[in-house]
Amino acid sequence: MTRKITVLGSLNADTIMHIDRLPKQGETMAMYDATTAPGGKGANQAIAAARMNAATTFVGAVGNDQNGQMMLDAMKADNVDITNIKTHAEIGTGSAFIMLEKDGSNTILIHGGANQSLSVADVQSAEDAIINCDVLVAQFETPLEVTLKAFEMAKQNGVFTILNPAPAKTDIQPELLGLTDLIVPNETEAETISGIAVTDEASMEANARKFRELGVQNLIITVGARGAYYSTVNGAGFVPAFKVNAIDTTAAGDTFIGTLASQLELNLSNIGDAVKFSNRASSITVQGAGALPSIPKLAQVQAAIEKDV
């Protein structure tokens, strides 16, 4: 049976600035290229899920502008259901400015735009998409009260919830964490929320204990080129990343989450294998430039894993 995934999240027009290194304060420095492409954490995660052959629906907002049309076209191109993406007449489409260094590292500035116009009423209008999916995924690039309402609706109807707490916040409502089945921060986000630096597996275990105190029983911490740590009610472990030549790490974490949502058994019985599969998908993403163009399809990931064997 096809996995049904709904993503509540951001749609951003990405401006990618290609630079040798980050400029120092007060320094003027030339870029050697600049490109614009569809992106946003929500969009990236939805596209990743759709390319894993999940039936994917999006809940979000764009502006009535050229970038908004670009985002809608990108979603439709990968068969993401855009019925619940509203077009705002007065607020422009969200945007992200990505400073991409030569070693593949990136630093990102975000302007919320239409993403921040999402309301509880919009979520209520998308009720069918939320209560009839298998997995609901959300991030923090849309208002927190909107995510809270969506998670309340999801849990009342037995939907599995995945929260990607990015950009990281320290003021997450305890109610939202209590409605989260699985939280997936990166190491920086985990430290911001828990107050515990992620340096080794022992500190990851300490984070897991802290997150359980906060109300979330199941945790995955992604640690970039090192891999991912998971701790669930069924056990814990660390899954190493695949070693590749990274060109652009943009959307690597989003690829991981969208892929994970499509592969994870909802009783978490296959979490080790699902994390490994998601790591492999991310390893393909970082070998290409740009967010959406680099996210692989299911057949590419399967072929890479067969080649690994």
Sine and cosine of phi, psi and omega as CSV:
sin_phi,cos_phi,sin_psi,cos_psi,sin_omega,cos_omega
0.00,0.00,0.68,-0.73,-0.04,-1.00
-0.94,0.35,0.76,-0.65,0.06,-1.00
-0.93,0.37,0.72,-0.69,0.03,-1.00
-0.96,-0.27,0.87,-0.50,-0.07,-1.00
-0.83,-0.56,0.74,-0.67,0.15,-0.99
-0.92,-0.40,0.76,-0.65,0.04,-1.00
-0.93,-0.37,0.83,-0.55,0.14,-0.99
-0.98,-0.21,0.88,-0.48,-0.07,-1.00
0.01,-1.00,-0.36,-0.93,-0.18,-0.98
-0.99,-0.12,0.52,-0.85,0.11,-0.99
-0.80,-0.60,0.93,-0.38,-0.08,-1.00
-0.82,-0.57,0.61,-0.79,0.22,-0.98
-1.00,0.10,0.89,-0.45,-0.04,-1.00
-1.00,0.02,0.80,-0.60,0.21,-0.98
-0.97,-0.25,0.90,-0.44,-0.09,-1.00
-0.98,-0.22,0.89,-0.46,-0.01,-1.00
-0.98,-0.22,0.91,-0.42,-0.07,-1.00
-1.00,0.02,0.89,-0.45,-0.09,-1.00
-0.70,-0.71,0.35,-0.94,0.06,-1.00
-0.94,0.33,-0.65,0.76,-0.05,-1.00
-0.35,-0.94,0.21,-0.98,0.06,-1.00
-0.93,0.37,0.68,-0.74,0.05,-1.00
-0.94,0.33,0.46,-0.89,0.11,-0.99
-0.98,0.18,0.33,-0.95,0.02,-1.00
-0.85,0.52,0.78,-0.62,0.01,-1.00
1.00,0.09,-0.07,1.00,-0.05,-1.00
-1.00,0.00,0.65,-0.76,0.16,-0.99
-0.98,-0.21,0.77,-0.64,-0.10,-0.99
-0.63,-0.77,0.62,-0.79,-0.02,-1.00
-0.99,0.16,0.59,-0.81,0.19,-0.98
-1.00,-0.02,0.46,-0.89,0.08,-1.00
-0.98,-0.19,-0.05,1.00,0.14,-0.99
-0.17,-0.98,0.38,-0.92,0.10,-1.00
-0.54,-0.84,0.75,-0.66,-0.03,-1.00
-0.71,-0.71,0.39,-0.92,0.07,-1.00
-0.85,-0.52,0.69,-0.72,-0.05,-1.00
-0.46,-0.89,0.38,-0.92,0.07,-1.00
-0.93,0.37,0.60,-0.80,0.00,-1.00
-0.25,-0.97,-0.51,-0.86,-0.14,-0.99
0.98,-0.21,0.64,-0.77,-0.08,-1.00
-0.85,0.53,-0.68,0.73,0.01,-1.00
-0.89,0.46,-0.73,0.68,-0.01,-1.00
-0.87,0.49,-0.70,0.71,0.00,-1.00
-0.86,0.50,-0.70,0.72,-0.03,-1.00
-0.92,0.39,-0.62,0.78,0.03,-1.00
-0.92,0.40,-0.68,0.73,0.02,-1.00
-0.89,0.45,-0.66,0.75,0.03,-1.00
-0.87,0.50,-0.71,0.71,0.01,-1.00
-0.90,0.44,-0.68,0.73,-0.02,-1.00
-0.90,0.44,-0.62,0.78,-0.01,-1.00
-0.96,0.28,-0.22,0.98,0.15,-0.99
-1.00,-0.02,0.23,0.97,0.06,-1.00
0.95,0.30,0.36,0.93,0.13,-0.99
-0.99,0.14,0.56,-0.83,0.12,-0.99
-0.98,0.22,0.95,-0.32,-0.23,-0.97
-0.90,-0.43,0.73,-0.69,0.03,-1.00
-0.85,-0.53,0.58,-0.82,-0.02,-1.00
-0.88,-0.47,0.65,-0.76,0.13,-0.99
-0.88,-0.48,0.90,-0.44,-0.06,-1.00
-0.10,-0.99,-0.29,-0.96,-0.06,-1.00
-0.49,-0.87,0.57,-0.82,0.13,-0.99
-0.76,-0.65,0.20,-0.98,0.10,-0.99
-1.00,0.02,0.26,-0.97,0.06,-1.00
-1.00,0.10,0.94,0.33,-0.10,-0.99
-0.52,-0.86,0.03,-1.00,-0.06,-1.00
-0.88,0.47,-0.65,0.76,0.01,-1.00
-0.91,0.41,-0.58,0.82,0.05,-1.00
-0.89,0.45,-0.68,0.74,0.04,-1.00
-0.91,0.42,-0.60,0.80,0.05,-1.00
-0.87,0.50,-0.67,0.74,-0.01,-1.00
-0.92,0.38,-0.68,0.74,0.02,-1.00
-0.89,0.46,-0.67,0.74,0.02,-1.00
-0.89,0.45,-0.64,0.77,0.00,-1.00
-0.90,0.43,-0.66,0.75,0.03,-1.00
-0.90,0.44,-0.73,0.69,-0.03,-1.00
-0.90,0.44,-0.55,0.83,-0.03,-1.00
-0.89,0.46,-0.45,0.89,0.04,-1.00
-0.96,-0.29,0.35,0.94,0.10,-0.99
0.89,0.46,0.48,0.88,0.13,-0.99
-0.98,0.17,0.74,-0.67,0.01,-1.00
-0.94,0.33,0.88,-0.48,-0.07,-1.00
-0.96,-0.26,0.24,0.97,-0.04,-1.00
-0.81,0.59,-0.59,0.81,-0.09,-1.00
-0.98,-0.20,0.39,0.92,0.18,-0.98
-0.99,-0.14,0.91,-0.42,-0.01,-1.00
-1.00,0.04,0.46,-0.89,0.07,-1.00
-0.95,-0.30,0.88,-0.48,-0.05,-1.00
-1.00,0.01,0.77,-0.64,-0.09,-1.00
-0.97,0.23,-0.42,0.91,-0.16,-0.99
-0.90,-0.43,-0.24,0.97,-0.04,-1.00
-0.89,-0.45,0.73,-0.69,-0.06,-1.00
-0.96,0.28,0.31,-0.95,0.06,-1.00
-0.87,0.50,0.60,-0.80,0.05,-1.00
-0.86,0.52,0.39,-0.92,-0.04,-1.00
-0.61,-0.79,0.45,-0.90,0.06,-1.00
-0.71,-0.70,0.63,-0.78,0.00,-1.00
-0.89,-0.46,0.93,-0.37,-0.16,-0.99
-0.95,-0.31,0.89,-0.45,0.09,-1.00
-1.00,-0.02,0.97,-0.25,-0.10,-1.00
-0.98,-0.18,0.91,-0.42,-0.01,-1.00
-1.00,0.08,0.29,-0.96,-0.09,-1.00
-0.87,0.49,-0.47,0.88,-0.02,-1.00
-0.99,0.12,0.09,1.00,0.02,-1.00
1.00,-0.07,-0.16,0.99,0.04,-1.00
-0.95,0.33,0.46,-0.89,0.03,-1.00
-0.67,-0.74,0.46,-0.89,0.12,-0.99
-0.79,-0.61,0.73,-0.68,-0.21,-0.98
-0.79,-0.61,0.72,-0.70,0.15,-0.99
-0.92,-0.39,0.67,-0.74,-0.10,-0.99
-0.83,-0.56,0.67,-0.74,0.20,-0.98
-0.91,-0.42,0.87,-0.49,-0.17,-0.98
-0.90,0.44,-0.68,0.74,-0.01,-1.00
0.80,0.60,-0.71,-0.71,-0.06,-1.00
-0.87,0.49,-0.41,0.91,0.03,-1.00
-0.83,0.55,-0.59,0.80,-0.04,-1.00
-0.99,0.15,-0.06,1.00,0.03,-1.00
-1.00,0.06,-0.14,0.99,0.00,-1.00
-0.87,0.50,0.65,-0.76,-0.06,-1.00
-0.81,-0.59,0.22,-0.98,0.08,-1.00
-0.86,0.51,-0.59,0.81,0.03,-1.00
-0.88,0.47,-0.60,0.80,0.04,-1.00
-0.90,0.44,-0.65,0.76,0.03,-1.00
-0.91,0.42,-0.67,0.74,0.02,-1.00
-0.89,0.45,-0.57,0.82,0.05,-1.00
-0.92,0.39,-0.43,0.90,-0.01,-1.00
-0.99,-0.11,0.38,0.92,-0.10,-0.99
-0.80,0.59,-0.72,0.69,-0.05,-1.00
-0.85,0.52,-0.67,0.75,-0.02,-1.00
-0.92,0.38,-0.50,0.87,-0.06,-1.00
-1.00,0.10,-0.68,0.73,-0.12,-0.99
-1.00,0.07,-0.23,0.97,-0.03,-1.00
-0.96,-0.29,0.18,0.98,0.06,-1.00
-1.00,-0.09,0.14,-0.99,0.08,-1.00
-1.00,0.02,-0.61,0.79,-0.08,-1.00
-0.70,-0.71,0.74,-0.68,0.13,-0.99
-0.93,-0.36,0.79,-0.62,-0.02,-1.00
-0.89,-0.46,0.68,-0.73,0.06,-1.00
-0.57,-0.82,0.34,-0.94,0.06,-1.00
-0.78,-0.62,-0.25,-0.97,-0.03,-1.00
-0.93,-0.36,0.47,0.89,0.06,-1.00
-0.99,-0.14,0.16,0.99,0.14,-0.99
-0.77,-0.64,0.27,-0.96,-0.09,-1.00
-0.85,0.52,0.63,-0.78,-0.05,-1.00
-0.89,0.45,-0.61,0.80,-0.04,-1.00
-0.92,0.40,-0.45,0.89,0.05,-1.00
-0.94,0.34,-0.71,0.70,0.03,-1.00
-0.89,0.46,-0.67,0.74,0.02,-1.00
-0.85,0.52,-0.72,0.69,0.00,-1.00
-0.89,0.46,-0.68,0.73,0.01,-1.00
-0.88,0.47,-0.67,0.74,0.00,-1.00
-0.93,0.38,-0.58,0.81,0.08,-1.00
-0.87,0.49,-0.72,0.69,0.01,-1.00
-0.89,0.45,-0.66,0.75,-0.02,-1.00
-0.89,0.46,-0.76,0.65,-0.09,-1.00
-0.93,0.37,-0.49,0.87,0.07,-1.00
-0.91,0.41,-0.28,0.96,-0.05,-1.00
-0.87,-0.50,0.34,0.94,0.12,-0.99
0.95,0.30,0.37,0.93,0.00,-1.00
-1.00,0.07,0.67,-0.74,0.03,-1.00
-0.97,0.22,0.74,-0.67,-0.08,-1.00
-0.92,-0.39,0.74,-0.67,0.07,-1.00
-0.87,-0.50,0.82,-0.58,0.02,-1.00
-0.92,-0.39,0.84,-0.55,0.12,-0.99
-0.97,-0.23,0.98,-0.19,-0.15,-0.99
-0.98,0.18,0.92,0.38,-0.07,-1.00
-0.68,-0.73,0.71,-0.70,-0.11,0.99
-0.88,0.48,0.53,-0.85,-0.12,-0.99
-0.90,0.43,0.58,-0.81,0.05,-1.00
-0.75,-0.67,0.47,-0.88,0.06,-1.00
-0.98,-0.18,-0.12,0.99,-0.10,-1.00
-0.92,-0.38,0.66,0.75,0.01,-1.00
-0.95,0.32,0.74,-0.68,0.01,-1.00
-0.90,0.44,0.72,-0.69,0.07,-1.00
-0.83,0.55,-0.53,0.85,0.00,-1.00
-0.89,0.46,-0.63,0.78,0.00,-1.00
-0.92,0.39,-0.69,0.73,0.02,-1.00
-0.89,0.45,-0.58,0.82,0.02,-1.00
-0.93,0.37,-0.34,0.94,0.02,-1.00
-0.99,-0.12,0.05,1.00,-0.07,-1.00
-1.00,-0.10,0.86,-0.52,0.05,-1.00
-0.98,0.22,-0.60,0.80,-0.04,-1.00
-0.57,-0.82,0.80,-0.60,0.06,-1.00
-0.94,-0.35,0.69,-0.73,-0.10,-1.00
-0.76,-0.65,0.99,0.11,0.11,-0.99
-1.00,-0.04,0.30,-0.95,0.26,-0.97
-1.00,0.05,-0.03,-1.00,-0.12,-0.99
-0.89,0.45,-0.62,0.79,0.01,-1.00
-0.92,0.39,-0.69,0.72,0.00,-1.00
-0.91,0.42,-0.63,0.77,0.03,-1.00
-0.87,0.49,-0.70,0.71,0.00,-1.00
-0.90,0.43,-0.65,0.76,0.01,-1.00
-0.86,0.51,-0.65,0.76,-0.06,-1.00
-0.98,0.19,-0.69,0.73,-0.11,-0.99
-1.00,-0.02,-0.41,0.91,-0.11,-0.99
0.99,0.16,0.12,0.99,-0.04,-1.00
-0.92,-0.39,0.89,-0.46,0.00,-1.00
-0.90,0.44,0.65,-0.76,0.02,-1.00
-1.00,-0.08,0.97,-0.25,-0.03,-1.00
-0.85,-0.53,-0.47,0.88,-0.04,-1.00
-0.40,-0.92,-0.02,-1.00,-0.07,-1.00
-0.91,0.41,-0.54,0.84,0.03,-1.00
-0.89,0.45,-0.65,0.76,0.02,-1.00
-0.94,0.33,-0.48,0.88,0.09,-1.00
-0.92,0.38,-0.66,0.76,0.05,-1.00
-0.89,0.45,-0.62,0.79,0.05,-1.00
-0.90,0.43,-0.62,0.79,0.08,-1.00
-0.88,0.48,-0.69,0.72,-0.01,-1.00
-0.86,0.51,-0.66,0.75,0.03,-1.00
-0.89,0.45,-0.66,0.75,0.00,-1.00
-0.91,0.42,-0.68,0.73,0.01,-1.00
-0.90,0.44,-0.59,0.81,0.07,-1.00
-0.90,0.44,-0.62,0.78,0.07,-1.00
-0.89,0.46,-0.56,0.83,0.00,-1.00
-0.98,0.20,-0.21,0.98,0.10,-1.00
0.89,-0.46,-0.03,1.00,0.00,-1.00
-0.96,-0.28,0.86,-0.51,-0.09,-1.00
-0.99,0.11,-0.42,0.91,-0.12,-0.99
-0.83,-0.55,0.77,-0.64,-0.14,-0.99
-0.68,-0.73,0.65,-0.76,0.26,-0.97
-0.80,-0.60,0.78,-0.62,0.11,-0.99
-0.94,-0.33,0.87,-0.49,0.07,-1.00
-1.00,0.02,0.70,-0.71,-0.06,-1.00
-0.81,-0.59,0.73,0.68,0.14,-0.99
0.84,0.54,-0.79,-0.61,-0.09,-1.00
-0.93,0.36,-0.17,0.99,0.03,-1.00
-0.99,0.11,-0.58,0.82,-0.01,-1.00
0.71,-0.70,-0.62,-0.79,-0.05,-1.00
-0.51,-0.86,0.63,-0.78,0.05,-1.00
-0.95,-0.30,0.67,-0.74,0.08,-1.00
-0.80,-0.60,0.56,-0.83,0.10,-1.00
-0.62,-0.78,0.88,-0.48,-0.04,-1.00
-0.74,-0.68,0.04,-1.00,0.05,-1.00
-0.90,0.44,-0.28,0.96,-0.02,-1.00
-0.99,-0.15,-0.05,1.00,-0.02,-1.00
0.68,-0.74,0.01,-1.00,-0.07,-1.00
-0.68,-0.74,0.32,-0.95,0.03,-1.00
-0.06,-1.00,0.18,-0.98,0.04,-1.00
-0.85,-0.53,0.75,-0.66,-0.02,-1.00
-0.91,-0.42,0.92,-0.40,-0.04,-1.00
-0.91,0.42,0.46,-0.89,0.08,-1.00
-0.98,0.21,0.27,-0.96,0.10,-0.99
-1.00,0.04,0.70,-0.72,-0.06,-1.00
-0.99,0.11,0.89,-0.45,-0.01,-1.00
-0.65,-0.76,0.17,-0.99,0.07,-1.00
-1.00,0.00,0.98,-0.21,-0.08,-1.00
-0.98,0.22,0.78,-0.63,0.06,-1.00
-0.98,-0.20,-0.63,0.77,-0.05,-1.00
-0.43,-0.90,0.89,-0.45,-0.06,-1.00
-1.00,0.07,0.01,1.00,0.04,-1.00
-0.83,0.55,0.75,-0.67,0.05,-1.00
0.97,0.26,0.11,0.99,0.03,-1.00
-0.89,0.45,-0.74,0.68,0.02,-1.00
-0.91,0.42,-0.60,0.80,0.02,-1.00
-0.93,0.37,-0.62,0.78,0.08,-1.00
-0.87,0.50,-0.68,0.73,0.01,-1.00
-0.84,0.54,-0.74,0.67,-0.09,-1.00
-0.94,0.33,-0.70,0.71,0.02,-1.00
-0.89,0.46,-0.65,0.76,0.04,-1.00
-0.92,0.40,-0.71,0.71,0.01,-1.00
-0.84,0.54,-0.70,0.71,-0.01,-1.00
-0.86,0.51,-0.50,0.87,-0.02,-1.00
-1.00,0.10,-0.36,0.93,-0.14,-0.99
-0.95,-0.31,-0.38,0.93,-0.14,-0.99
-0.97,0.23,0.79,-0.61,0.17,-0.99
-0.92,0.38,0.67,-0.75,-0.16,-0.99
-0.96,0.28,-0.15,0.99,0.18,-0.98
-1.00,-0.07,0.09,1.00,0.06,-1.00
0.92,0.40,0.29,0.96,-0.08,-1.00
-0.92,0.40,-0.39,0.92,-0.03,-1.00
-0.91,-0.41,0.48,0.87,-0.18,-0.98
-0.88,0.48,-0.61,0.79,0.02,-1.00
-0.87,0.49,-0.73,0.68,0.01,-1.00
-0.92,0.40,-0.62,0.79,0.00,-1.00
-0.92,0.40,-0.63,0.78,0.05,-1.00
-0.91,0.41,-0.67,0.74,0.03,-1.00
-0.88,0.47,-0.69,0.72,0.02,-1.00
-0.89,0.46,-0.66,0.75,-0.01,-1.00
-0.93,0.36,-0.60,0.80,0.11,-0.99
-0.86,0.51,-0.66,0.75,-0.03,-1.00
-0.92,0.40,-0.64,0.77,0.05,-1.00
-0.88,0.48,-0.70,0.71,0.01,-1.00
-0.89,0.45,-0.57,0.82,-0.01,-1.00
-0.91,0.40,-0.44,0.90,0.07,-1.00
-0.98,0.22,-0.65,0.76,0.00,-1.00
-0.84,0.54,-0.70,0.71,-0.10,-1.00
-0.95,0.31,-0.18,0.98,0.02,-1.00
-1.00,0.05,-0.03,1.00,0.04,-1.00
-0.87,-0.50,0.22,-0.98,0.01,-1.00
-0.99,-0.13,0.61,-0.79,0.03,-1.00
1.00,0.05,0.26,-0.97,-0.06,-1.00
-0.99,0.15,-0.99,0.15,-0.08,-1.00
-0.84,0.54,-0.66,0.75,-0.03,-1.00
-0.88,0.48,-0.39,0.92,-0.11,-0.99
-1.00,-0.09,-0.21,0.98,-0.04,-1.00
-0.94,0.34,0.82,-0.58,-0.11,-0.99
-0.98,0.18,0.28,-0.96,0.14,-0.99
-1.00,-0.06,0.26,-0.96,-0.07,-1.00
-0.81,0.58,-0.70,0.71,-0.05,-1.00
-0.89,0.46,-0.57,0.82,0.03,-1.00
-0.91,0.41,-0.68,0.73,0.00,-1.00
-0.92,0.39,-0.69,0.72,0.01,-1.00
-0.88,0.48,-0.65,0.76,0.01,-1.00
-0.91,0.41,-0.63,0.77,0.01,-1.00
-0.91,0.42,-0.64,0.77,0.00,-1.00
-0.93,0.36,-0.64,0.77,0.05,-1.00
-0.89,0.45,-0.60,0.80,0.03,-1.00
-0.92,0.38,-0.60,0.80,0.03,-1.00
-0.87,0.50,-0.63,0.78,-0.02,-1.00
-0.94,0.33,0.00,0.00,0.00,0.00
